[in-house]
Amino acid sequence: MGYFLFFLLAALTVGAVLGMIISKNQAYNAIFLI
């Protein structure tokens, strides 16, 4: 169960990061991620 929850959170995090990269605010997101 723990591994499943960890994988789910990891997938959501990756999805959020990809969403920010694909979004129009690439420069702002790059600064925010740093």
N, C-alpha and C positions, 0 to 999 in steps of 0.2 A: 504493500500500500504506500509506504514511504517513497519508494522509487517512482511509483506512478505519479504521486503528487509533485515530486521534484521534476520529473520529465514534463508534466503539464505546465508548471511554472516556467521552466526553461523555454518551452515552445511559445508560451505567451510573451515572454521577454524578447525572444528572437523576432516574433511577429511584430511587436511594438517597435523594435529597432528598425526592422525592414520598412515598416510603415513610415517612420520618420525620414529614413533615407530617401524613400520614393516620393515623399511629399515635396511641396514646392519650397518649403523653408529649409533647404539643405544647409545653407551657411549657418543659420541660427542653431539648427540641431547639432551641427558639428561642434560649434562652440560650447553648446550645452553639454554634450557628451564628454568633452574634455574636462 
